[in-house]
Amino acid sequence: MASRLSIQHRLPLEVIEHIIDQFADYNVDPDGRAHIDAESLKACSLTCQAFLPRARKHIFHSFVLIHDVDVYLFANFIHDFPELAHYVRFLYYVFEPSHTGNPLIPAAFQRLTKLTSINLVAGSKTWHDVPRALRTPLLNLIRFPSIRYLRLEDIYNIAPYELFPCPNLKELELSDVLLRRPGKPAVLEVQDCKPAQLERLQIEGRGSQFVLDMLNTRDAQGNPVLDLEQVTDYTVYRITNPTDFYATEEVMMQMPNLEKLHIACSHESSAAELVEKYSLAYINLKTLQLGFDLLGDDTLSSVCTLLRSIKGRNPIQSLQLDILDSYHYIPNHKFKFALDKKLSEIEEIFLQPSWDSITNLTLEIIIPEGVEDGLTSWFNHKDQLPLSFKQDLEDKIKDSLNQCFKKLSEKKPFKFDYVIEDLQDYEDSEI
């Protein structure tokens, strides 16, 4: 029987490493965490010494620390095997003030010098209720020159200047991050701070004002620490009040090179107003995704009005409409008529020469998964939406598809897709 080591002599190491790489997938989540076949990678690591570094690269790439036991095991692991810390590239960490009681935890974070992606979630307290002994190592992690992706969730009472400098940050996601001192510009003590030049920005909830304060932050010589001019991908969810709306406007003014824009608002007119107002500035915009909290004539009419107003302004190739049926419009008998009418209207718009670039339209309908008296409901989440109800909705859309976009498809390659999702499935896909 051939020895294990003979494999190495028959195949170049580069080929073997490529085979080992197939047991890890980094494209499942936008944050770059590893999804691995742990058993196969462990087997590879035990095959021979030459396989060990490549297998370790994937095995120790990502750590998700949600519960206290996860945090304590991770800290002890890094303490016992410090040489493995340089393999860690992704960290998801739900931090609690109680973690300060174990000195191995902040010590472990200080060893993660090769980290590239970090997702921090506040467990229970505001940012400044967390003792400095834990806050300082976390801020040092964020400021590592190796960090390219940062996501902050549910963090209250934090000042934007605390995150800087982070010179190589390319992707920033903020979910319900609140300012400690809203609107007050800050000056860093750092000299000649290289600004973070983002390429992708995602804001969920009350984060736009936080970004504005980041833009107003300066280093000791008066230079900005954040630059949005290179952002090509911008997403903003849950614009629910005028303050968020105006802050979002200010942020959008700083991004002239957008290629992909995704806006989700509580009312269709807000999303349409933002897109219409700034579409002239986005001469490279190719993908537009709009999310609304209700489905009806007003929503679809607003979309049609928007498409007419921005015609010829951008080389938009793909349009996606995400619509949450929170007011039970779908079971209404008027649904099919409204859908047929508005899809036909959209087709007529896309047939105009000013929309020659459009090749794809996707309609995604999100339905609250609870059921009450046969209709969807926000108030009862115990039961899943009946299969018959979803099937009836799907049949209505399929019937509309048979009638719509025939003229457009004959004129040029054009694809119309639809997706029907339960609310929980949709929210899970956004995490």
N, C-alpha and C positions, 0 to 999 in steps of 0.2 A: 504494500500500500504506500502511495506517495506520502512523504512527510508534509506537514503543514507548511514548512518553510520553503518547500520546493515551488509553491505557488508564486512566491515572491520572485524567484529566479526566472520563471516562465513568462511573467507579465511585468511590464514596466510599472513602477510605483505610481506614476500618474494615472494609469488605468485603474489600478486597485483603489486609489483614492476617489476616483470618479464613481466607482461602484459603491463604495462606502457612502458617498454623498447622496445616493438614491434613497437612503433610509431617513433622510431629513427633508422637510419641506418648509421653506421660509416665505411662501407666497400666499398662505392661507389668510393671514391677518396683515393689515397695512402697517402695523407697528414692527414687523420683522421678527417676531418671536418664532422659535423653532417648534415644529410639530414633528416628532420623531418616532421611529419604530425602536423603542428603547431596548427590547430584547435582542433584536438583530445587531444593534450597535454595541451592546455589551458583548455579544458573541464575537464581533469583529475585534474588540479591544483585547480579548483573551487569545486571539489566534496567534499573534506574534508581536514582538516589540515594535516592528515597523508600522503595524496598523494602529498602534495605541494613540499617537497624537491626533490622527485624523478622526478616530472614533470619539476621543475626548472633546474635540472641537464641537461636535454636535450634542453629545450627552450633557455637557455643562454650559451650553450656549445660553439657555433661558432658565430663569428661576421665577416662579410665581409664589409670592408670600402673602397669603390672605389671612390665615389664622395664626394665633400666637405660636402654636406648635411648629408651623412652617418656618416662622422667623427664627425660633430658637434652634431648630435643626440646621438651618442654613448657617447661622452664626457659628455653631459648633463645628460644622463641616469645614468652613473656611479657616477656622482656627486650627483644626487638626491637619488640614491639607492646604496650606496657603499657596503652594505652587500651582494649584488648580484655579485660583481666582482669575488669572489672566485669560482663561477661556470664556469667562462670562461676558456676554454681549448685551443681553436683554434682562431687565429687572422690572417686575410688577410687584409693587409693595404697598400694602394697606398699613399705614403707620398709626401707632397708638402711643400716648405719653408713657404708658407702662413699660414700653420696650427700653426706656432709658435705664431701667434697673439692671439690665444685663450688659456689662461693658463689652462683651464679645460682639454685640450687634453693631454699634458704631465702628468698632475696630474692623469688622468684616467689610463694611461699606468702603472704608478707606483703602482696602486692597483691590477694589474693582476698577483698576486704572485703565482697562481696555473696554469698558462699557460704552456701547454706542446708542442704546435705546433704553429709556426709563419711563415708567408709568407710575406716578405717585397718587395715592388715594387717601384722603383723610378718613380715619376710622370713626372718630366720635367728636373730637375737640377741634377748636379753631387752631390755626397755625401757631400762634404765639402762646397757646396753652401747652404746646409741645416743648419740653425742656431743651435748652440750648445744646446740651450734650448730644441730642439726637438731631436737632435742626441743622447744626453746623455740618455734620457729615453728609446729610442729605443735600444741602446747598452745594457742598463741594462736589458731590456726584453730578449735579446739574451743570456745574461750571467746568467739568472736565473737558479738555479740548477734543476728546474723542466722541462726545455726545452729538448725535445728529438728529435724534428723534426724542421729543419730550411731550408727555401727556400729563396734565394735572386735573384731578377730579375732586369735586366737593371740598375744595380748600377755601376756607373763609379767613378773612383778616390777614391777608398776606400783601406785602408791598411789592410791586413789579420790579423795583431796583434790586431786590434780593436775589433775583435769578441771574443777574449779570456779573461778569462777562460770560457769555457762552458763544465764542467766536465762530464755531463750526456747525451750529444748530441749523438744520434745513427744514425740519418738519415740527410744527407746534400744534398741539391739540389742547383746548381748554374746555372743560365741562363744569359749569357752575363754580367758577373761581371768582371770588369777591375781593375787592380792594380793602386794604386796611385804612387808607386815607384817600378816598375817591377824588380823582382829578388833581392831585397835588404833584407837580413835577419834582423829580429827584435828581441829584447830582452825585455820581459815583466818585469815590476817591481814586479810582483807577486812572492812570494816565494812558493816553493813546489806545483806548479800548477798541479792538476790531469789532465792528458791528456784525450782529448775526444777520445773515442774508437768507431769509426764508425762501423756500420753494413751494411749500404747501402749508396752508393754515386752515384749521378747523375750529370753529367756535360753537359751543352748545350752551344754550341758556344765557346766563348773565356774564359773558366773557368779553364782549366787545369793548366795554369801558376799560377793562383791564388792559387790553391791547393798546388802546389809545394812550394810557399812562406809560406803557412800555415805549411807545413811539416818542413820548415827551421826555423820557429819561435821557440824561446826557452824562458823558464822562467828565473828568476834571477839566478838560480843555474845551468843553462845550460841544463835543461831537456826539451824534446819535449812537445808541447802542443796538438799535433794531432797524432793519431796512426791509421793506416789503416790495420793492420794485421788481424783484426777481420771482415773486410768487406767480405760479402758473395754475395752481389748483386751490380754490377757496370754497369752503363750505361753512355755512352758518345755519344752525338749527334753532328753532323755538324763539323767534322774535315775537315777544308777547306784549310789549308795552312801548310807548313812545321813546323812552330813554334808550332802550335797546336799539330801536329803529334808527335814531339819529346817530348813535355811536357806530352802528353798522355802516351807515352812510359815510362817516368820516374815515373808517378803516378802508372801505372800498375805493376811496379816492386815492389811496396810496399804492394801488396795484394796477399799473397800466398794461402789464403783460399777461393778463389772465388768458388761459386757454380752456379752463374747465371751471364752471361756476355752478354751485348747488345752494339754493336758498329754500328754506322751509319756514313758513310763517303761519301764525294762527288765523290769518285772513288772507284771501287770495289777492286783494288789492295791494297789500304791502309788498309781497314778492314781485308783483307786476310793476309796481312803482319803482322799486330799486333797480330792476333789470332795465326798464325803459330809460331811467334817468342816466345810467352809466354805460349803456350799451355802446354809445358813440366812442367812449374812451377805450373799449376793449376790442381793438381791431383784429386780435388774434383768437377771439373766442370761438371754440369749435364744439364744445359740449355744454349744454345747458340743462340743468335738472331743477325742477320746481316742485316743492311740496306744499300741500294745502290741508287744512283741517276739516274740510267738508267737500262733498261732491254734489254738484247741482248745476242749474243753468248759469248762476252767477259765476261759479268757478270756471266753467268751460268758456263762458263768454269773455271773462277777463283774459283767459289764455289767448283767445282769438284776437282780441283787441291788442294785446301785447305783441303778438306775432306780426300784425299789420304795422304797428308803430316802429318796430325795429328792423323791418325788411331792408335788405341790402346793406345793413350796417356791419355785419359780421359774417365770416365764413362758417356759420354754424352747420355742423354735419349731423349732430345727434341731439334730440330733444327727449327728455324723460319727464313725465308727470306722475308724481306720487300723491295719491289722494286718500286721506283717511275718512272713512264714512262714519263719522261719529254721531251723525244726526239721523241715521236710518234712512237715508235717501234711496239706497239701492232697492229695498223691498217695495218702494213705491212704484205703481204701474207706469209713472211718467219716465222712469229711468231709461228704458230702451229708446223711447222717442227722443229724449234729450241727447243720448249718446250718439244715435244715428245722425241727428241733425248737426251736432257740433263736430263730429269726425268728418262729415262731408264738408263742413265749412273750413276745417283745417286743411283738408285736401285741396280745396280751391285756392287757399292762401299759398300752399306749397307749390302749386302749379305756376305761380307767377315767376318771371325771370329773376326777380330779386332773391328767390329762395332756391337757386340752382344747386347750392352746395348741400342741401339737406338730403340725407340718405336713410335716416332711421328715426322712428318715433316709438317710444315705449310708454305704455300706460300701466302704472302699478297701483292697484287698489288694495288698501290695507283695512281690514275689518276687525273691530274689537271682538275678541274671541268668546265673550260671554253671551248667553242666550236668555231672553226673557219674553215669554209669550210668542215665541217663534221669530222675534226680531233681535237684532244685535243690541247689546246694552252695555253701558259702562259699569252698571251697578251689580252685575252678577257675573263673576268670572269663574264660577265653579265648573261650568260645562263648556265644552268646546263647541264651536259653531257646527250645526248639523251638516253632514256631508251633502244632504239633499239641497240645502240652502245654497251652499257654495257651488254645487253642480248647476243649479238653476241660474245663478249669476254667470257662471262660465258659459252656459248655453246662450244666454242673452248676448254676451260679448262676441262669441263665435259667430252668431247670426249677424251681428253688425259688421264683423270683419268680412263676411262674404259680400257685403254691399259696398264697402268703403275702399278707397285708395286704388281702385282698378285703373282709373285714368292716369294716376301718378305712376303706378307700376309699369304701365305701358310706355310711358314717356322716358323713364330712367330707372336704374336699379333703386328700389325703395323697399324697406322692411318695416312692418308694423308688428310689434310684440306687445303682449300683455302679461301681467303677473298678478295673481290674487293671493294675498297672504293674510294669515291671522296676525293680529297686532303683536303678539308675543314673539312670533317667528321673525317679524320685521325688526322689532327692537333688539332681538338677539343678534341679527345680522349686522346691526350698527355698532355693536360693542367691539 
